[in-house]
């Protein structure tokens, strides 16, 4: 069983990882039923390095259902 967090709780956890993520926003979530994957797409005002993306992925994996065998995150810098 998994716990669904509210949008604000999830974003608060993401933003608490690092100061660079203080303005991060979740832009959308893509679900692929065939591949059993989920992708969390974020936008941020800063370039986010691979280590921070990995930390975000860890948080996303914790809240994702076990139905998804693949969990991905994407963080794009907005101009």
N, C-alpha and C positions, 0 to 999 in steps of 0.2 A: 504494500500500500504506500502511496505517496501523499505528501501534504501540498495542497495548492496554496501558495502564498498570494497575498494581494499584490497588485501591481506596485503599489508604493513600498511595501515591505521588500519586494524583490529588488527594486531600484535602490533602496536604501542600503541593502547589503552590497550591491555592486559598487555604489559610490563610496562606501566605507573602505574598500580595498586600497585606494590610493587617491591622493589629492587631484591627480590628473583626471580622475573619473567623476569629479564633482558635478559636471554638467552633462554627463552621459544620459541619453534617452533611448528607450526601446522604440525602434521605428516600426518593426513588424516581426511576426513569427511565421515561418514557413513550415508546413507539415507535408511530408511525402509519405503517403500510406504504403506505397509499393516498396520503397526502400526502408520503411519504418524509421524515418529520420525526422528530426526537428532542428530547425536553424533559428537562432535568436539573432536578429539584425539590429545593431545599435548604431547610433550616430553620436559623435562627440566633437567638441570644438578643438580638441588636441589630437595629435597623432599618438596612438596607443601601441606600445611595443608588444612583442610576442609574449613576454613574461606576464604582462597585465592581461592580455587576451586569454592566456592559459588560466589565470586566476578567475576570470569571468566565466570561462568554460566550466571550471570546477563548481561554481555556484549554480550555473544553469543545469549541470548534470544532477545536482542534488534535488532540484525542484521538478525535474522531468520524470514522467511516468516510465516505468520499466517496459512499457509497450514500445518505446523508442530504443532501438539498438544503436542508433547513431545520434549524437548530440553535437551540434556545431554552433559556433558563435562567429559573428562578423562585426567588426567595429570600423566604421568609416568616418573619416574626418570630414566635417562639413566646411564649406568655404565661407 
